[in-house]
């Protein structure tokens, strides 16, 4: 069961109508994260949504105004536990390789429960993330 899953954090810039998750988020960073994730040809790509939890790319969702930054530490832990439960429906958290294209707040409570992790944009500001993603996509 050595598969790969890419996890992308949601974005504040969204369309104003219900649509597929892959189309809802319109920020340049989200679009580049998705393009890079698709280039990796993983078994699954999921969006880590502050409101909906683990979201598939083709899942229809309503726009929302919620981020993990608005949530207390205990709410973020509860959210992370929900994500872990949802991930276990798709894979083994022990054997799957997880690639995080998500900020520290989205990763913090997930990382201790996952064994095989990559964080290619760790420690980079948004401008540097965008620059690195463009390079990775063009390689």
The first five atom37 places (N, CA, C, CB, O) and aatype in JSON, in Angstrom:
{
  "aatype": [20, 20, 20, 20, 20, 20, 20, 20, 20, 20, 20, 20, 20, 20, 20, 20, 20, 20, 20, 20, 20, 20, 20, 20, 20, 20, 20, 20, 20, 20, 20, 20, 20, 20, 20, 20, 20, 20, 20, 20, 20, 20, 20, 20, 20, 20, 20, 20, 20, 20, 20, 20, 20, 20, 20, 20, 20, 20, 20, 20, 20, 20, 20, 20, 20, 20, 20, 20, 20, 20, 20, 20, 20, 20, 20, 20, 20, 20, 20, 20, 20, 20, 20, 20, 20, 20, 20, 20, 20, 20, 20, 20, 20, 20, 20, 20, 20, 20, 20, 20, 20, 20, 20, 20, 20, 20, 20, 20, 20, 20, 20, 20, 20, 20, 20, 20, 20, 20, 20, 20, 20, 20, 20, 20, 20, 20, 20, 20, 20, 20, 20, 20, 20, 20, 20, 20, 20, 20, 20],
  "atom_mask": [
    [1, 1, 1, 1, 1],
    [1, 1, 1, 1, 1],
    [1, 1, 1, 1, 1],
    [1, 1, 1, 1, 1],
    [1, 1, 1, 1, 1],
    [1, 1, 1, 1, 1],
    [1, 1, 1, 1, 1],
    [1, 1, 1, 1, 1],
    [1, 1, 1, 1, 1],
    [1, 1, 1, 1, 1],
    [1, 1, 1, 1, 1],
    [1, 1, 1, 1, 1],
    [1, 1, 1, 1, 1],
    [1, 1, 1, 1, 1],
    [1, 1, 1, 1, 1],
    [1, 1, 1, 1, 1],
    [1, 1, 1, 1, 1],
    [1, 1, 1, 1, 1],
    [1, 1, 1, 1, 1],
    [1, 1, 1, 1, 1],
    [1, 1, 1, 1, 1],
    [1, 1, 1, 1, 1],
    [1, 1, 1, 1, 1],
    [1, 1, 1, 1, 1],
    [1, 1, 1, 1, 1],
    [1, 1, 1, 1, 1],
    [1, 1, 1, 1, 1],
    [1, 1, 1, 1, 1],
    [1, 1, 1, 1, 1],
    [1, 1, 1, 1, 1],
    [1, 1, 1, 1, 1],
    [1, 1, 1, 1, 1],
    [1, 1, 1, 1, 1],
    [1, 1, 1, 1, 1],
    [1, 1, 1, 1, 1],
    [1, 1, 1, 1, 1],
    [1, 1, 1, 1, 1],
    [1, 1, 1, 1, 1],
    [1, 1, 1, 1, 1],
    [1, 1, 1, 1, 1],
    [1, 1, 1, 1, 1],
    [1, 1, 1, 1, 1],
    [1, 1, 1, 1, 1],
    [1, 1, 1, 1, 1],
    [1, 1, 1, 1, 1],
    [1, 1, 1, 1, 1],
    [1, 1, 1, 1, 1],
    [1, 1, 1, 1, 1],
    [1, 1, 1, 1, 1],
    [1, 1, 1, 1, 1],
    [1, 1, 1, 1, 1],
    [1, 1, 1, 1, 1],
    [1, 1, 1, 1, 1],
    [1, 1, 1, 1, 1],
    [1, 1, 1, 1, 1],
    [1, 1, 1, 1, 1],
    [1, 1, 1, 1, 1],
    [1, 1, 1, 1, 1],
    [1, 1, 1, 1, 1],
    [1, 1, 1, 1, 1],
    [1, 1, 1, 1, 1],
    [1, 1, 1, 1, 1],
    [1, 1, 1, 1, 1],
    [1, 1, 1, 1, 1],
    [1, 1, 1, 1, 1],
    [1, 1, 1, 1, 1],
    [1, 1, 1, 1, 1],
    [1, 1, 1, 1, 1],
    [1, 1, 1, 1, 1],
    [1, 1, 1, 1, 1],
    [1, 1, 1, 1, 1],
    [1, 1, 1, 1, 1],
    [1, 1, 1, 1, 1],
    [1, 1, 1, 1, 1],
    [1, 1, 1, 1, 1],
    [1, 1, 1, 1, 1],
    [1, 1, 1, 1, 1],
    [1, 1, 1, 1, 1],
    [1, 1, 1, 1, 1],
    [1, 1, 1, 1, 1],
    [1, 1, 1, 1, 1],
    [1, 1, 1, 1, 1],
    [1, 1, 1, 1, 1],
    [1, 1, 1, 1, 1],
    [1, 1, 1, 1, 1],
    [1, 1, 1, 1, 1],
    [1, 1, 1, 1, 1],
    [1, 1, 1, 1, 1],
    [1, 1, 1, 1, 1],
    [1, 1, 1, 1, 1],
    [1, 1, 1, 1, 1],
    [1, 1, 1, 1, 1],
    [1, 1, 1, 1, 1],
    [1, 1, 1, 1, 1],
    [1, 1, 1, 1, 1],
    [1, 1, 1, 1, 1],
    [1, 1, 1, 1, 1],
    [1, 1, 1, 1, 1],
    [1, 1, 1, 1, 1],
    [1, 1, 1, 1, 1],
    [1, 1, 1, 1, 1],
    [1, 1, 1, 1, 1],
    [1, 1, 1, 1, 1],
    [1, 1, 1, 1, 1],
    [1, 1, 1, 1, 1],
    [1, 1, 1, 1, 1],
    [1, 1, 1, 1, 1],
    [1, 1, 1, 1, 1],
    [1, 1, 1, 1, 1],
    [1, 1, 1, 1, 1],
    [1, 1, 1, 1, 1],
    [1, 1, 1, 1, 1],
    [1, 1, 1, 1, 1],
    [1, 1, 1, 1, 1],
    [1, 1, 1, 1, 1],
    [1, 1, 1, 1, 1],
    [1, 1, 1, 1, 1],
    [1, 1, 1, 1, 1],
    [1, 1, 1, 1, 1],
    [1, 1, 1, 1, 1],
    [1, 1, 1, 1, 1],
    [1, 1, 1, 1, 1],
    [1, 1, 1, 1, 1],
    [1, 1, 1, 1, 1],
    [1, 1, 1, 1, 1],
    [1, 1, 1, 1, 1],
    [1, 1, 1, 1, 1],
    [1, 1, 1, 1, 1],
    [1, 1, 1, 1, 1],
    [1, 1, 1, 1, 1],
    [1, 1, 1, 1, 1],
    [1, 1, 1, 1, 1],
    [1, 1, 1, 1, 1],
    [1, 1, 1, 1, 1],
    [1, 1, 1, 1, 1],
    [1, 1, 1, 1, 1],
    [1, 1, 1, 1, 1],
    [1, 1, 1, 1, 1],
    [1, 1, 1, 1, 1]
  ],
  "atom_positions": [
    [[0.84, -1.2, 0.0], [0.0, 0.0, 0.0], [0.87, 1.25, 0.0], [-0.95, 0.01, 1.22], [0.55, 2.23, 0.68]],
    [[1.96, 1.24, -0.75], [2.88, 2.36, -0.77], [2.44, 3.43, -1.75], [4.27, 1.89, -1.12], [3.09, 3.64, -2.78]],
    [[1.36, 4.1, -1.45], [0.89, 5.12, -2.38], [1.27, 6.52, -1.92], [-0.61, 5.02, -2.54], [1.89, 6.69, -0.87]],
    [[0.9, 7.51, -2.7], [1.25, 8.9, -2.43], [-0.01, 9.76, -2.46], [2.3, 9.41, -3.46], [-0.85, 9.63, -3.35]],
    [[-0.1, 10.63, -1.47], [-1.22, 11.57, -1.39], [-0.64, 12.97, -1.24], [-2.17, 11.22, -0.2], [0.26, 13.2, -0.43]],
    [[-1.18, 13.91, -2.02], [-0.78, 15.31, -1.9], [-1.91, 16.05, -1.19], [-0.47, 15.94, -3.3], [-3.08, 15.91, -1.53]],
    [[-1.53, 16.85, -0.19], [-2.48, 17.64, 0.59], [-2.19, 19.13, 0.36], [-2.4, 17.29, 2.11], [-1.09, 19.61, 0.63]],
    [[-3.19, 19.84, -0.14], [-3.07, 21.28, -0.44], [-3.99, 22.04, 0.49], [-3.42, 21.58, -1.95], [-5.15, 21.67, 0.68]],
    [[-3.47, 23.12, 1.09], [-4.37, 23.9, 1.95], [-5.31, 24.75, 1.11], [-3.56, 24.79, 2.92], [-4.99, 25.15, -0.01]],
    [[-6.47, 25.02, 1.68], [-7.45, 25.87, 1.02], [-6.89, 27.29, 0.91], [-8.8, 25.87, 1.79], [-5.81, 27.58, 1.43]],
    [[-7.61, 28.15, 0.24], [-7.16, 29.53, 0.05], [-8.32, 30.49, 0.32], [-6.6, 29.74, -1.39], [-9.49, 30.12, 0.17]],
    [[-7.98, 31.7, 0.71], [-9.04, 32.66, 1.03], [-9.72, 33.21, -0.23], [-8.48, 33.81, 1.86], [-10.89, 33.57, -0.19]],
    [[-8.98, 33.29, -1.33], [-9.58, 33.8, -2.57], [-10.41, 32.7, -3.22], [-8.48, 34.32, -3.56], [-9.89, 31.65, -3.6]],
    [[-11.71, 32.97, -3.34], [-12.63, 31.95, -3.88], [-13.61, 32.58, -4.84], [-13.38, 31.24, -2.75], [-13.85, 33.78, -4.82]],
    [[-14.18, 31.73, -5.7], [-15.32, 32.15, -6.51], [-16.49, 32.41, -5.56], [-15.69, 31.08, -7.6], [-16.46, 31.99, -4.4]],
    [[-17.52, 33.09, -6.06], [-18.66, 33.44, -5.2], [-19.82, 32.45, -5.31], [-19.14, 34.83, -5.55], [-20.91, 32.72, -4.82]],
    [[-19.57, 31.3, -5.98], [-20.67, 30.35, -6.16], [-20.19, 28.93, -5.87], [-21.25, 30.43, -7.61], [-18.99, 28.65, -5.87]],
    [[-21.15, 28.04, -5.62], [-20.81, 26.63, -5.4], [-20.22, 26.07, -6.69], [-22.06, 25.81, -4.96], [-20.73, 26.31, -7.78]],
    [[-19.14, 25.33, -6.54], [-18.49, 24.7, -7.69], [-17.59, 23.58, -7.18], [-17.67, 25.75, -8.52], [-17.48, 23.34, -5.98]],
    [[-16.94, 22.89, -8.11], [-15.97, 21.86, -7.73], [-14.82, 22.53, -6.97], [-15.44, 21.08, -8.98], [-14.4, 23.64, -7.3]],
    [[-14.32, 21.83, -5.98], [-13.26, 22.39, -5.13], [-12.05, 22.84, -5.96], [-12.82, 21.36, -4.08], [-11.46, 23.87, -5.67]],
    [[-11.69, 22.08, -6.98], [-10.52, 22.43, -7.8], [-10.68, 23.8, -8.46], [-10.28, 21.37, -8.86], [-9.69, 24.44, -8.79]],
    [[-11.94, 24.25, -8.66], [-12.21, 25.53, -9.33], [-12.56, 26.63, -8.34], [-13.33, 25.37, -10.33], [-12.49, 27.81, -8.69]],
    [[-12.94, 26.26, -7.12], [-13.4, 27.26, -6.15], [-12.3, 28.22, -5.73], [-13.97, 26.56, -4.92], [-12.51, 29.43, -5.64]],
    [[-11.11, 27.67, -5.47], [-10.0, 28.48, -4.97], [-9.25, 29.09, -6.15], [-9.04, 27.62, -4.08], [-8.8, 28.38, -7.04]],
    [[-9.13, 30.42, -6.16], [-8.61, 31.09, -7.35], [-7.27, 31.8, -7.14], [-9.62, 32.09, -7.83], [-6.79, 32.48, -8.05]],
    [[-6.66, 31.66, -5.97], [-5.37, 32.33, -5.76], [-4.29, 31.68, -6.62], [-4.96, 32.28, -4.26], [-4.37, 30.5, -6.95]],
    [[-3.29, 32.47, -6.99], [-2.18, 31.96, -7.81], [-1.45, 30.84, -7.07], [-1.2, 33.1, -8.17], [-1.06, 29.85, -7.69]],
    [[-1.26, 30.99, -5.75], [-0.56, 29.95, -5.0], [-1.34, 28.63, -5.05], [-0.36, 30.39, -3.53], [-0.75, 27.57, -5.26]],
    [[-2.64, 28.69, -4.86], [-3.43, 27.46, -4.91], [-3.33, 26.82, -6.3], [-4.92, 27.74, -4.56], [-3.12, 25.61, -6.42]],
    [[-3.46, 27.62, -7.35], [-3.42, 27.08, -8.72], [-2.07, 26.42, -9.01], [-3.71, 28.19, -9.75], [-2.01, 25.37, -9.64]],
    [[-0.99, 27.06, -8.56], [0.34, 26.47, -8.77], [0.52, 25.2, -7.93], [1.44, 27.5, -8.43], [1.1, 24.22, -8.4]],
    [[0.03, 25.22, -6.69], [0.09, 24.01, -5.86], [-0.64, 22.85, -6.55], [-0.53, 24.28, -4.47], [-0.14, 21.73, -6.57]],
    [[-1.8, 23.13, -7.1], [-2.58, 22.09, -7.77], [-1.86, 21.58, -9.01], [-3.98, 22.62, -8.15], [-1.81, 20.38, -9.26]],
    [[-1.29, 22.49, -9.78], [-0.56, 22.1, -10.99], [0.64, 21.22, -10.64], [-0.09, 23.35, -11.77], [0.9, 20.21, -11.29]],
    [[1.36, 21.61, -9.59], [2.51, 20.81, -9.15], [2.04, 19.45, -8.62], [3.32, 21.57, -8.07], [2.64, 18.42, -8.92]],
    [[0.99, 19.46, -7.83], [0.44, 18.21, -7.28], [0.08, 17.25, -8.4], [-0.8, 18.49, -6.4], [0.38, 16.05, -8.32]],
    [[-0.55, 17.75, -9.45], [-0.93, 16.9, -10.58], [0.3, 16.37, -11.3], [-1.81, 17.68, -11.57], [0.28, 15.24, -11.8]],
    [[1.37, 17.16, -11.36], [2.61, 16.71, -12.0], [3.23, 15.52, -11.25], [3.61, 17.87, -12.08], [3.88, 14.67, -11.86]],
    [[3.01, 15.46, -9.94], [3.55, 14.36, -9.13], [2.82, 13.04, -9.37], [3.48, 14.73, -7.65], [3.27, 11.99, -8.91]],
    [[1.7, 13.09, -10.07], [0.84, 11.93, -10.35], [0.61, 11.05, -9.11], [1.46, 11.08, -11.45], [0.89, 9.85, -9.13]],
    [[0.09, 11.65, -8.04], [-0.19, 10.87, -6.83], [-1.44, 10.02, -7.0], [-0.34, 11.8, -5.62], [-2.17, 10.14, -7.98]],
    [[-1.68, 9.16, -6.03], [-2.91, 8.36, -6.02], [-4.12, 9.25, -5.73], [-2.81, 7.23, -4.97], [-5.21, 9.04, -6.27]],
    [[-3.92, 10.25, -4.86], [-4.99, 11.18, -4.51], [-4.42, 12.56, -4.27], [-5.77, 10.7, -3.26], [-3.29, 12.71, -3.8]],
    [[-5.22, 13.58, -4.61], [-4.93, 14.96, -4.22], [-6.14, 15.42, -3.43], [-4.64, 15.91, -5.48], [-7.28, 15.3, -3.89]],
    [[-5.89, 15.94, -2.24], [-6.97, 16.45, -1.41], [-6.69, 17.9, -1.03], [-7.16, 15.59, -0.15], [-5.54, 18.33, -0.96]],
    [[-7.75, 18.63, -0.78], [-7.65, 19.98, -0.25], [-7.97, 19.9, 1.24], [-8.61, 20.98, -1.01], [-8.94, 19.27, 1.65]],
    [[-7.15, 20.57, 2.03], [-7.4, 20.68, 3.46], [-8.23, 21.94, 3.68], [-6.05, 20.72, 4.29], [-7.69, 23.05, 3.69]],
    [[-9.51, 21.76, 3.85], [-10.43, 22.89, 3.98], [-10.73, 23.16, 5.45], [-11.75, 22.62, 3.22], [-11.08, 22.26, 6.21]],
    [[-10.58, 24.42, 5.84], [-10.86, 24.8, 7.23], [-12.32, 24.52, 7.59], [-10.55, 26.28, 7.46], [-12.62, 24.21, 8.74]],
    [[-13.22, 24.61, 6.62], [-14.63, 24.39, 6.89], [-15.07, 22.94, 6.65], [-15.47, 25.31, 6.04], [-15.77, 22.36, 7.48]],
    [[-14.65, 22.36, 5.52], [-15.17, 21.05, 5.1], [-14.25, 19.87, 5.43], [-15.43, 21.07, 3.63], [-14.64, 18.72, 5.21]],
    [[-13.06, 20.13, 5.94], [-12.13, 19.04, 6.23], [-11.4, 18.58, 4.98], [-12.88, 17.86, 6.85], [-10.92, 19.41, 4.2]],
    [[-11.31, 17.28, 4.79], [-10.62, 16.69, 3.64], [-11.56, 16.71, 2.44], [-10.13, 15.23, 3.96], [-12.63, 16.08, 2.47]],
    [[-11.17, 17.42, 1.4], [-12.05, 17.63, 0.25], [-11.4, 17.07, -1.01], [-12.39, 19.13, 0.07], [-10.22, 17.31, -1.27]],
    [[-12.18, 16.31, -1.79], [-11.67, 15.83, -3.09], [-11.76, 16.98, -4.09], [-12.48, 14.58, -3.59], [-12.53, 17.92, -3.9]],
    [[-10.97, 16.9, -5.15], [-10.93, 17.98, -6.13], [-12.28, 18.19, -6.83], [-9.86, 17.7, -7.16], [-12.62, 19.32, -7.19]],
    [[-13.02, 17.12, -7.02], [-14.29, 17.23, -7.75], [-15.5, 17.37, -6.84], [-14.47, 16.02, -8.62], [-16.64, 17.4, -7.31]],
    [[-15.26, 17.46, -5.54], [-16.36, 17.66, -4.58], [-16.95, 19.06, -4.75], [-15.86, 17.45, -3.11], [-16.22, 20.05, -4.79]],
    [[-18.27, 19.12, -4.86], [-18.96, 20.42, -4.97], [-19.08, 21.03, -3.59], [-20.38, 20.25, -5.62], [-19.64, 20.43, -2.68]],
    [[-18.55, 22.24, -3.44], [-18.65, 22.92, -2.15], [-19.03, 24.39, -2.34], [-17.33, 22.81, -1.37], [-18.79, 24.99, -3.39]],
    [[-19.64, 24.93, -1.3], [-20.03, 26.34, -1.28], [-18.83, 27.18, -0.85], [-21.25, 26.58, -0.32], [-17.98, 26.71, -0.09]],
    [[-18.76, 28.43, -1.34], [-17.71, 29.32, -0.83], [-17.93, 29.57, 0.66], [-17.7, 30.67, -1.62], [-19.05, 29.5, 1.15]],
    [[-16.86, 29.86, 1.37], [-16.94, 30.08, 2.81], [-15.85, 31.04, 3.23], [-16.81, 28.75, 3.59], [-14.9, 31.29, 2.49]],
    [[-16.01, 31.58, 4.42], [-15.02, 32.5, 4.95], [-14.56, 31.98, 6.3], [-15.6, 33.95, 5.08], [-14.99, 32.46, 7.35]],
    [[-13.68, 31.0, 6.27], [-13.2, 30.38, 7.51], [-11.77, 29.92, 7.27], [-14.12, 29.18, 7.96], [-11.48, 29.33, 6.23]],
    [[-10.89, 30.19, 8.21], [-9.52, 29.7, 8.13], [-9.13, 29.1, 9.48], [-8.52, 30.83, 7.71], [-9.77, 29.38, 10.5]],
    [[-8.09, 28.3, 9.47], [-7.6, 27.76, 10.73], [-7.07, 28.87, 11.63], [-6.51, 26.71, 10.48], [-7.04, 28.72, 12.85]],
    [[-6.66, 29.99, 11.04], [-6.15, 31.11, 11.83], [-7.23, 31.7, 12.74], [-5.6, 32.19, 10.91], [-6.91, 32.33, 13.75]],
    [[-8.49, 31.5, 12.38], [-9.6, 32.02, 13.2], [-9.97, 31.05, 14.32], [-10.82, 32.28, 12.31], [-10.77, 31.39, 15.18]],
    [[-9.4, 29.86, 14.31], [-9.8, 28.81, 15.24], [-8.84, 28.7, 16.42], [-9.89, 27.47, 14.52], [-7.65, 28.98, 16.29]],
    [[-9.37, 28.3, 17.56], [-8.54, 28.08, 18.76], [-7.68, 26.84, 18.54], [-9.42, 27.93, 20.05], [-7.93, 26.04, 17.64]],
    [[-6.68, 26.68, 19.38], [-5.79, 25.53, 19.28], [-6.58, 24.22, 19.42], [-4.69, 25.6, 20.35], [-6.32, 23.26, 18.69]],
    [[-7.53, 24.17, 20.34], [-8.31, 22.94, 20.52], [-9.21, 22.68, 19.31], [-9.17, 23.03, 21.79], [-9.44, 21.52, 18.95]],
    [[-9.71, 23.73, 18.67], [-10.53, 23.55, 17.46], [-9.68, 23.03, 16.31], [-11.21, 24.88, 17.05], [-10.12, 22.19, 15.53]],
    [[-8.44, 23.52, 16.21], [-7.53, 23.05, 15.16], [-7.18, 21.59, 15.39], [-6.24, 23.92, 15.11], [-7.09, 20.82, 14.44]],
    [[-6.97, 21.18, 16.65], [-6.68, 19.78, 16.95], [-7.88, 18.9, 16.57], [-6.35, 19.6, 18.45], [-7.7, 17.82, 16.01]],
    [[-9.07, 19.35, 16.87], [-10.28, 18.61, 16.52], [-10.39, 18.48, 15.0], [-11.55, 19.3, 17.11], [-10.72, 17.42, 14.48]],
    [[-10.11, 19.58, 14.29], [-10.12, 19.59, 12.83], [-9.1, 18.57, 12.3], [-9.8, 21.02, 12.28], [-9.41, 17.79, 11.4]],
    [[-7.88, 18.56, 12.87], [-6.82, 17.64, 12.42], [-7.24, 16.19, 12.65], [-5.5, 17.94, 13.16], [-6.97, 15.33, 11.81]],
    [[-7.88, 15.91, 13.77], [-8.35, 14.54, 14.04], [-9.4, 14.12, 13.02], [-8.93, 14.44, 15.46], [-9.44, 12.96, 12.61]],
    [[-10.25, 15.04, 12.62], [-11.25, 14.76, 11.57], [-10.54, 14.44, 10.25], [-12.22, 15.98, 11.39], [-10.91, 13.5, 9.55]],
    [[-9.51, 15.22, 9.92], [-8.73, 14.98, 8.69], [-8.11, 13.58, 8.74], [-7.63, 16.06, 8.51], [-8.18, 12.84, 7.76]],
    [[-7.5, 13.24, 9.87], [-6.86, 11.92, 10.0], [-7.88, 10.8, 9.82], [-6.17, 11.79, 11.36], [-7.6, 9.8, 9.15]],
    [[-9.05, 10.95, 10.42], [-10.1, 9.94, 10.24], [-10.49, 9.81, 8.78], [-11.34, 10.3, 11.09], [-10.68, 8.7, 8.28]],
    [[-10.61, 10.95, 8.09], [-10.98, 10.92, 6.67], [-9.86, 10.3, 5.84], [-11.29, 12.35, 6.16], [-10.14, 9.52, 4.92]],
    [[-8.61, 10.61, 6.14], [-7.48, 10.03, 5.4], [-7.45, 8.52, 5.53], [-6.16, 10.62, 5.89], [-7.15, 7.81, 4.57]],
    [[-7.77, 8.01, 6.71], [-7.73, 6.56, 6.95], [-8.74, 5.81, 6.09], [-7.99, 6.26, 8.43], [-8.63, 4.6, 5.91]],
    [[-9.74, 6.52, 5.57], [-10.7, 5.88, 4.66], [-10.05, 5.61, 3.29], [-11.95, 6.77, 4.49], [-10.53, 4.77, 2.53]],
    [[-8.97, 6.33, 2.98], [-8.32, 6.22, 1.68], [-7.0, 5.47, 1.73], [-8.07, 7.59, 1.12], [-6.58, 4.9, 0.72]],
    [[-6.34, 5.44, 2.89], [-4.97, 4.93, 2.91], [-4.53, 4.54, 4.31], [-4.02, 5.96, 2.34], [-5.23, 4.78, 5.3]],
    [[-3.36, 3.93, 4.36], [-2.68, 3.66, 5.63], [-1.83, 4.88, 5.96], [-1.8, 2.35, 5.55], [-0.99, 5.29, 5.16]],
    [[-2.04, 5.46, 7.13], [-1.23, 6.63, 7.51], [0.2, 6.22, 7.84], [-1.86, 7.34, 8.71], [1.08, 7.07, 7.97]],
    [[0.43, 4.91, 7.98], [1.78, 4.39, 8.25], [2.59, 4.25, 6.96], [1.69, 3.05, 8.97], [3.79, 4.54, 6.94]],
    [[1.94, 3.79, 5.89], [2.67, 3.4, 4.68], [2.61, 4.41, 3.55], [2.15, 2.1, 4.2], [3.44, 4.36, 2.64]],
    [[1.65, 5.3, 3.58], [1.47, 6.26, 2.49], [2.47, 7.4, 2.61], [0.04, 6.82, 2.49], [2.81, 7.84, 3.71]],
    [[2.95, 7.87, 1.46], [3.79, 9.06, 1.41], [2.88, 10.27, 1.28], [4.83, 8.99, 0.23], [2.04, 10.32, 0.38]],
    [[3.03, 11.24, 2.17], [2.22, 12.46, 2.15], [3.08, 13.64, 1.73], [1.56, 12.72, 3.52], [4.12, 13.89, 2.33]],
    [[2.64, 14.35, 0.71], [3.31, 15.57, 0.28], [2.42, 16.73, 0.7], [3.59, 15.58, -1.29], [1.28, 16.84, 0.25]],
    [[2.95, 17.59, 1.57], [2.18, 18.74, 2.07], [2.5, 19.99, 1.27], [2.47, 18.97, 3.56], [3.65, 20.44, 1.24]],
    [[1.49, 20.53, 0.63], [1.57, 21.85, 0.01], [0.62, 22.72, 0.83], [1.19, 21.83, -1.57], [-0.39, 23.22, 0.34]],
    [[0.98, 22.87, 2.09], [0.1, 23.51, 3.07], [0.94, 24.16, 4.15], [-0.88, 22.48, 3.69], [2.03, 23.7, 4.47]],
    [[0.43, 25.24, 4.7], [1.13, 25.98, 5.74], [1.25, 25.22, 7.04], [0.43, 27.27, 5.99], [0.61, 24.19, 7.25]],
    [[2.1, 25.74, 7.91], [2.43, 25.09, 9.17], [1.18, 24.82, 10.02], [3.41, 25.94, 9.96], [1.07, 23.75, 10.63]],
    [[0.26, 25.75, 10.06], [-0.93, 25.58, 10.89], [-1.78, 24.4, 10.4], [-1.77, 26.87, 10.91], [-2.44, 23.72, 11.18]],
    [[-1.76, 24.17, 9.09], [-2.52, 23.06, 8.51], [-1.81, 21.72, 8.73], [-2.75, 23.29, 7.01], [-2.45, 20.66, 8.71]],
    [[-0.5, 21.75, 8.93], [0.29, 20.52, 9.09], [0.5, 20.11, 10.53], [1.63, 20.68, 8.42], [0.58, 18.92, 10.85]],
    [[0.6, 21.09, 11.41], [1.1, 20.91, 12.77], [0.56, 19.68, 13.5], [0.78, 22.12, 13.58], [1.34, 18.88, 14.03]],
    [[-0.75, 19.51, 13.53], [-1.34, 18.42, 14.31], [-1.51, 17.13, 13.49], [-2.69, 18.85, 14.85], [-1.94, 16.11, 14.01]],
    [[-1.17, 17.19, 12.2], [-1.23, 16.0, 11.35], [0.11, 15.26, 11.34], [-1.64, 16.39, 9.91], [0.15, 14.03, 11.36]],
    [[1.2, 16.02, 11.3], [2.53, 15.43, 11.13], [2.88, 14.35, 12.16], [3.57, 16.51, 11.2], [3.45, 13.33, 11.78]],
    [[2.55, 14.53, 13.45], [2.92, 13.48, 14.42], [2.25, 12.12, 14.15], [2.57, 13.93, 15.82], [2.7, 11.1, 14.67]],
    [[1.2, 12.11, 13.34], [0.44, 10.87, 13.09], [0.8, 10.22, 11.75], [-1.05, 11.17, 13.12], [0.27, 9.16, 11.41]],
    [[1.7, 10.85, 10.99], [2.06, 10.36, 9.67], [3.54, 10.01, 9.66], [1.74, 11.4, 8.57], [4.35, 10.69, 10.3]],
    [[3.91, 8.95, 8.95], [5.29, 8.45, 8.99], [6.16, 8.99, 7.85], [5.28, 6.93, 8.95], [7.32, 9.34, 8.06]],
    [[5.6, 9.06, 6.65], [6.38, 9.36, 5.45], [5.91, 10.7, 4.88], [6.25, 8.21, 4.38], [4.86, 10.77, 4.24]],
    [[6.69, 11.75, 5.12], [6.22, 13.11, 4.84], [7.24, 13.87, 3.99], [5.95, 13.87, 6.15], [8.45, 13.75, 4.2]],
    [[6.73, 14.64, 3.05], [7.54, 15.6, 2.3], [6.87, 16.97, 2.42], [7.7, 15.17, 0.78], [5.65, 17.08, 2.32]],
    [[7.68, 18.01, 2.64], [7.16, 19.38, 2.71], [8.07, 20.24, 1.81], [7.13, 19.92, 4.22], [8.96, 20.93, 2.31]],
    [[7.84, 20.19, 0.5], [8.78, 20.85, -0.43], [8.88, 22.37, -0.29], [8.38, 20.52, -1.82], [9.88, 22.95, -0.71]],
    [[7.87, 23.01, 0.29], [7.88, 24.47, 0.38], [8.09, 24.96, 1.81], [6.58, 25.03, -0.16], [7.86, 26.14, 2.11]],
    [[8.52, 24.07, 2.69], [8.66, 24.41, 4.11], [9.57, 25.61, 4.31], [9.21, 23.21, 4.88], [10.65, 25.7, 3.73]],
    [[9.12, 26.55, 5.15], [9.94, 27.68, 5.53], [9.98, 28.81, 4.52], [11.3, 27.23, 5.78], [10.66, 29.81, 4.74]],
    [[9.25, 28.68, 3.41], [9.28, 29.72, 2.38], [8.06, 30.64, 2.5], [9.32, 29.07, 0.98], [6.95, 30.18, 2.76]],
    [[8.29, 31.94, 2.32], [7.17, 32.88, 2.25], [6.39, 32.66, 0.96], [7.68, 34.34, 2.33], [6.82, 31.9, 0.09]],
    [[5.25, 33.31, 0.84], [4.38, 33.06, -0.32], [5.08, 33.37, -1.64], [3.1, 33.9, -0.2], [4.98, 32.58, -2.58]],
    [[5.79, 34.48, -1.72], [6.5, 34.83, -2.96], [7.51, 33.76, -3.36], [7.2, 36.17, -2.81], [7.59, 33.4, -4.53]],
    [[8.27, 33.27, -2.39], [9.26, 32.22, -2.68], [8.59, 30.89, -3.01], [10.21, 32.04, -1.48], [9.1, 30.12, -3.82]],
    [[7.43, 30.61, -2.37], [6.69, 29.4, -2.71], [6.26, 29.45, -4.17], [5.45, 29.22, -1.78], [6.42, 28.47, -4.91]],
    [[5.73, 30.58, -4.59], [5.28, 30.74, -5.98], [6.46, 30.54, -6.94], [4.64, 32.14, -6.2], [6.33, 29.85, -7.94]],
    [[7.59, 31.16, -6.62], [8.78, 31.04, -7.46], [9.24, 29.58, -7.55], [9.92, 31.91, -6.91], [9.52, 29.08, -8.64]],
    [[9.31, 28.9, -6.41], [9.78, 27.5, -6.4], [8.8, 26.6, -7.14], [9.96, 27.0, -4.94], [9.21, 25.71, -7.88]],
    [[7.49, 26.82, -6.94], [6.49, 26.0, -7.63], [6.62, 26.14, -9.15], [5.07, 26.38, -7.19], [6.53, 25.15, -9.88]],
    [[6.83, 27.35, -9.62], [6.98, 27.56, -11.07], [8.18, 26.77, -11.58], [7.16, 29.08, -11.39], [8.11, 26.16, -12.65]],
    [[9.29, 26.78, -10.84], [10.48, 26.01, -11.23], [10.18, 24.51, -11.22], [11.66, 26.32, -10.29], [10.54, 23.81, -12.16]],
    [[9.53, 24.03, -10.15], [9.23, 22.6, -10.05], [8.29, 22.13, -11.17], [8.6, 22.29, -8.68], [8.43, 21.03, -11.69]],
    [[7.35, 22.97, -11.53], [6.39, 22.62, -12.59], [7.09, 22.55, -13.95], [5.23, 23.64, -12.65], [6.76, 21.72, -14.79]],
    [[8.07, 23.45, -14.14], [8.78, 23.51, -15.44], [9.88, 22.46, -15.59], [9.38, 24.88, -15.63], [10.38, 22.25, -16.69]],
    [[10.26, 21.8, -14.49], [11.35, 20.8, -14.56], [10.96, 19.61, -15.41], [11.73, 20.31, -13.16], [11.75, 18.68, -15.58]]
  ]
}
